Amino acid sequence: MVAFGLQVRGLPRLHGDGRRAELGEHRRRGLREHVASRTAPWSERVPAMTPAE
């Protein structure tokens, strides 16, 4: 949430290049539209940062 607050102050977008893991994109889709619109469109799937169990 802090990252989104910083974006409002003119800092770069949280996901400026659109590269996200599936879980990150799922999370973004759950955000309110005015917050989700501040992230770049999903352009490339990247592996999850934590290994699957």
N, C-alpha and C positions, 0 to 999 in steps of 0.2 A: 504494500500500500504506500509505503514511503516513496518507492521509486516512481509511482504515478504522481504523487504530490510534487516531486522534483521536476517531472516533465512539464507540469503546468507553469513552472518558473522559467521555461525556455531551454531546459537541458534536452539532450537527444532522447528519442523514444526508447522504451525499454527493450523492444525487439526491433531495432532499426533496420535489420536486413531480412527479416522474415524467416530465419532459420529457427525451427523449434522441434522438440520431440513431440510425439503424439499427445503425451500427458499435458505438456505446456499448451498445445493448441486446444485441447479439451477444456482446460482451465480458462483460456482466453474467451472461448465461446460462452462460458458461464458468467462473464462479466457484464455489467450494464453497458448498453450501447455507447454512451458518452465516454466510458473508460476504454472499452474494447477498440473504439475508433482511433485511439491514440497509439495503437500498435500496428506494425507493418503487416500486410497480408502474409499468410503462411506460404512461403515460396519453396522451402526445402525441408524435408524430414531429416532430422539428425538423431543419432542414437540417444537413448536415455542416459542421464548422467549417473544413475545408480543401477547396479546390476539387478536383473530379475532374480527372484528367489525360486 
